[in-house]
């Protein structure tokens, strides 16, 4: 009788051990499933005469730098909440087409941080200096552009139409985010196409054309979230620009996008933080 009791207790203990082991494995799988994807953030900046403008008592340069600073702040918070040494997040700022000034292009190279290519022991130091690197480089780029006054425009349409947005901004295994800084008047002197009521640009005169649109581009293959900031036009123009851009993004199969007008940095920062953390 005693032996039977001992065997019964032994079997119960073994069963409990395997049951607990199974539950632990399930919990680990759940954690792995909820793991946050690394971010691939691209910032396309309209380096045109828009940067000479001022509104709400601030220059556009100050606003753009504040936008980029907030994006980096949110990215740093995301990285710090996970293991810094395991970060594979990316952030890069684009000008399209590339400026002709060599000093701007040299500074632009500093605005490309890929934590997947940085040694584990050096990632923390890069993270600590990333905001100052971007601010210093952007300040130089804007200062040089304002001095040169070579306003050829930013070819936002061409960035999408040539497929560069697909090649540069969409990476497998990442949450892909494109932030566009522009006043909404899309134009480049070397890319002016008109097809009926469809254009490769948005100007005040095209907004006056009934049902004017942007020329359709190929659908984006893969996930891409787009945050279009700093629209700077009068209320009726802003409404039309928002409608045109929304239709354009819908045609390209962009599932998540947000289009916002220029505002005080404190207000825009809330929008950026909310969009990135969703």
C-alpha positions as CSV (number, residue, x, y, z in Angstrom):
1,X,0.0,0.0,0.0
2,X,2.8,2.3,0.9
3,X,4.6,1.6,-2.4
4,X,1.4,2.4,-4.4
5,X,1.1,5.8,-2.6
6,X,4.8,6.6,-3.3
7,X,4.3,5.8,-7.0
8,X,1.2,7.8,-7.2
9,X,2.9,10.9,-5.7
10,X,5.9,10.4,-8.1
11,X,3.6,10.3,-11.1
12,X,1.7,13.4,-10.0
13,X,5.0,15.3,-9.5
14,X,6.2,14.3,-13.0
15,X,2.9,15.4,-14.5
16,X,3.1,18.8,-12.8
17,X,6.7,19.4,-14.0
18,X,5.8,18.7,-17.6
19,X,2.6,20.9,-17.3
20,X,4.6,23.8,-15.9
21,X,7.2,23.4,-18.5
22,X,4.6,23.5,-21.3
23,X,3.0,26.7,-19.8
24,X,6.4,28.4,-19.7
25,X,7.1,27.6,-23.4
26,X,3.7,29.1,-24.3
27,X,4.4,32.2,-22.4
28,X,7.8,32.6,-24.1
29,X,6.1,32.2,-27.5
30,X,3.6,34.9,-26.6
31,X,6.4,37.3,-25.8
32,X,8.1,36.6,-29.1
33,X,4.9,37.1,-31.0
34,X,4.5,40.6,-29.4
35,X,8.0,41.7,-30.2
36,X,8.1,45.1,-31.8
37,X,9.4,45.4,-35.3
38,X,12.4,47.6,-35.9
39,X,11.5,51.0,-37.5
40,X,12.8,52.1,-40.9
41,X,12.2,55.9,-40.9
42,X,12.7,57.9,-44.0
43,X,12.3,61.7,-44.0
44,X,11.9,63.4,-47.4
45,X,12.5,67.2,-47.1
46,X,11.3,69.8,-49.6
47,X,14.4,72.0,-49.8
48,X,12.7,74.7,-51.9
49,X,11.8,78.3,-51.3
50,X,9.3,77.1,-48.7
51,X,12.2,77.3,-46.2
52,X,12.2,81.1,-46.6
53,X,8.7,81.4,-45.2
54,X,7.6,82.2,-41.7
55,X,4.3,81.6,-40.0
56,X,2.9,81.5,-36.4
57,X,5.9,83.6,-35.5
58,X,8.5,81.0,-36.5
59,X,10.7,80.3,-39.5
60,X,10.1,77.2,-41.5
61,X,13.7,76.2,-40.8
62,X,13.0,76.2,-37.0
63,X,9.8,74.1,-37.6
64,X,11.5,71.5,-39.8
65,X,14.3,71.0,-37.3
66,X,11.8,70.7,-34.5
67,X,9.9,68.1,-36.4
68,X,13.1,66.0,-37.0
69,X,14.1,66.4,-33.4
70,X,10.7,65.0,-32.2
71,X,11.0,62.1,-34.6
72,X,14.4,61.2,-33.2
73,X,13.1,61.6,-29.6
74,X,10.3,59.1,-30.2
75,X,12.7,56.7,-31.9
76,X,15.2,57.0,-29.0
77,X,12.4,56.2,-26.5
78,X,11.4,53.2,-28.6
79,X,15.0,51.9,-28.7
80,X,15.6,52.5,-25.0
81,X,12.5,50.5,-24.1
82,X,14.1,47.5,-25.8
83,X,17.7,46.3,-25.7
84,X,19.9,48.9,-27.3
85,X,22.4,46.3,-28.4
86,X,19.7,44.5,-30.3
87,X,18.4,47.6,-32.1
88,X,18.1,47.3,-35.9
89,X,16.2,50.6,-36.4
90,X,17.1,52.9,-39.3
91,X,16.6,56.6,-39.9
92,X,17.6,58.5,-43.0
93,X,16.9,62.0,-44.4
94,X,16.5,62.4,-48.2
95,X,16.6,65.4,-50.5
96,X,15.3,64.6,-54.0
97,X,16.9,65.4,-56.3
98,X,20.2,65.6,-54.5
99,X,21.4,69.2,-54.1
100,X,24.2,70.4,-56.3
101,X,26.2,71.8,-53.4
102,X,28.9,69.3,-52.2
103,X,28.9,70.5,-48.6
104,X,25.2,69.8,-48.4
105,X,25.7,66.3,-49.8
106,X,28.5,65.7,-47.4
107,X,26.3,66.7,-44.5
108,X,23.5,64.6,-45.8
109,X,25.6,61.5,-45.4
110,X,25.6,62.1,-41.6
111,X,21.8,61.9,-41.7
112,X,21.8,58.2,-42.3
113,X,21.9,56.0,-39.1
114,X,21.4,52.3,-39.4
115,X,21.7,50.5,-36.0
116,X,21.8,47.1,-37.7
117,X,25.2,48.0,-39.1
118,X,26.7,49.5,-35.9
119,X,28.7,47.3,-33.5
120,X,26.8,46.4,-30.3
121,X,29.4,48.2,-28.1
122,X,29.0,51.4,-30.1
123,X,25.2,51.6,-30.4
124,X,24.7,53.4,-27.0
125,X,27.1,56.2,-27.9
126,X,25.5,56.7,-31.3
127,X,22.1,56.8,-29.7
128,X,23.3,59.5,-27.2
129,X,24.6,61.7,-30.0
130,X,22.1,61.1,-32.8
131,X,19.9,64.2,-32.0
132,X,22.9,66.6,-32.0
133,X,24.2,65.1,-35.2
134,X,20.9,65.6,-37.0
135,X,20.4,69.1,-35.6
136,X,23.9,70.3,-36.5
137,X,23.8,68.9,-40.0
138,X,20.3,70.2,-40.8
139,X,21.2,73.7,-39.5
140,X,24.2,73.7,-41.9
141,X,22.1,72.4,-44.8
142,X,19.4,75.0,-44.4
143,X,21.8,77.8,-43.8
144,X,23.7,76.9,-47.0
145,X,20.5,76.7,-49.0
146,X,19.3,80.0,-47.8
147,X,22.6,81.6,-48.8
148,X,22.6,80.1,-52.3
149,X,18.9,80.7,-53.1
150,X,18.9,78.0,-55.8
151,X,15.2,77.1,-55.7
152,X,14.7,74.3,-58.2
153,X,12.0,72.7,-56.2
154,X,11.6,69.2,-54.7
155,X,10.5,66.4,-57.0
156,X,8.1,64.6,-54.6
157,X,6.1,63.2,-57.5
158,X,9.3,61.9,-59.1
159,X,10.4,60.3,-55.9
160,X,7.2,58.1,-56.1
161,X,6.9,57.8,-59.8
162,X,10.4,56.5,-60.4
163,X,10.0,53.8,-57.7
164,X,12.7,55.4,-55.5
165,X,10.2,55.4,-52.6
166,X,9.8,51.6,-53.0
167,X,13.5,51.0,-53.2
168,X,14.6,53.4,-50.5
169,X,11.8,53.4,-48.0
170,X,10.3,49.9,-47.9
171,X,12.3,47.1,-46.2
172,X,11.1,43.6,-45.4
173,X,10.8,42.9,-41.6
174,X,10.5,46.6,-40.7
175,X,7.7,49.0,-39.9
176,X,8.3,51.4,-42.7
177,X,7.6,55.1,-42.1
178,X,8.0,58.0,-44.5
179,X,7.7,61.5,-43.2
180,X,7.4,64.2,-45.9
181,X,8.1,67.9,-45.0
182,X,6.6,70.2,-47.6
183,X,4.2,73.1,-47.9
184,X,2.0,71.0,-50.2
185,X,2.9,72.8,-53.4
186,X,4.7,69.9,-55.2
187,X,6.9,71.1,-58.0
188,X,10.2,70.5,-59.8
189,X,11.3,72.5,-62.8
190,X,12.5,69.4,-64.7
191,X,9.4,67.2,-64.1
192,X,6.3,69.1,-65.4
193,X,3.8,66.7,-66.9
194,X,0.1,67.5,-67.7
195,X,-2.4,64.9,-68.8
196,X,-5.9,66.4,-69.0
197,X,-6.8,67.4,-65.4
198,X,-3.9,65.3,-64.0
199,X,-0.5,66.8,-63.2
200,X,2.9,65.8,-61.8
201,X,2.8,68.9,-59.6
202,X,0.5,70.9,-57.4
203,X,0.5,74.7,-57.8
204,X,-2.1,77.4,-57.0
205,X,-3.2,77.5,-60.6
206,X,-3.7,73.7,-60.8
207,X,-5.8,73.9,-57.6
208,X,-8.2,76.2,-59.5
209,X,-8.7,73.5,-62.1
210,X,-12.0,71.6,-61.3
211,X,-11.2,68.0,-60.2
212,X,-7.5,68.4,-60.7
213,X,-5.4,65.4,-59.5
214,X,-1.9,64.1,-59.3
215,X,-0.9,61.6,-62.0
216,X,-1.3,58.1,-60.6
217,X,1.9,56.2,-59.6
218,X,2.4,52.4,-59.3
219,X,1.0,50.9,-56.1
220,X,3.4,50.5,-53.2
221,X,4.4,46.9,-52.6
222,X,4.7,46.3,-48.9
223,X,3.6,48.3,-45.9
224,X,4.4,52.0,-45.8
225,X,3.0,54.6,-43.3
226,X,3.2,58.2,-44.6
227,X,3.1,61.3,-42.4
228,X,2.9,64.5,-44.5
229,X,3.6,67.6,-42.4
230,X,3.9,71.4,-42.7
231,X,1.2,72.1,-45.4
232,X,1.4,75.8,-45.7
233,X,-1.5,77.3,-47.7
234,X,-4.7,79.2,-47.2
235,X,-7.7,77.2,-45.8
236,X,-9.3,76.5,-49.2
237,X,-6.0,75.5,-50.8
238,X,-5.1,73.3,-47.9
239,X,-8.4,71.5,-48.2
240,X,-7.9,70.8,-51.9
241,X,-4.3,69.7,-51.3
242,X,-5.4,67.3,-48.6
243,X,-8.0,65.9,-50.9
244,X,-5.6,65.5,-53.9
245,X,-2.9,63.8,-51.7
246,X,-5.4,61.5,-50.0
247,X,-6.6,60.2,-53.4
248,X,-3.0,59.8,-54.6
249,X,-2.1,57.8,-51.5
250,X,-5.2,55.7,-51.8
251,X,-4.3,54.9,-55.4
252,X,-0.9,53.7,-54.3
253,X,-2.4,51.4,-51.7
254,X,-1.1,53.4,-48.7
255,X,-3.1,52.0,-45.8
256,X,-2.0,54.5,-43.2
257,X,-1.3,58.2,-43.8
258,X,-1.9,61.5,-42.1
259,X,-1.7,65.0,-43.7
260,X,-1.3,68.0,-41.5
261,X,-0.8,71.7,-41.9
262,X,2.0,73.8,-40.4
263,X,1.6,74.6,-36.7
264,X,3.6,75.5,-33.6
265,X,6.1,72.7,-32.9
266,X,4.5,71.9,-29.6
267,X,1.3,71.0,-31.5
268,X,3.0,69.2,-34.3
269,X,5.1,67.1,-31.7
270,X,1.9,65.7,-30.3
271,X,0.8,64.6,-33.8
272,X,4.2,63.0,-34.5
273,X,4.3,61.1,-31.3
274,X,0.8,59.8,-31.7
275,X,1.3,58.7,-35.3
276,X,4.6,56.9,-34.6
277,X,3.4,55.2,-31.4
278,X,0.1,53.8,-32.9
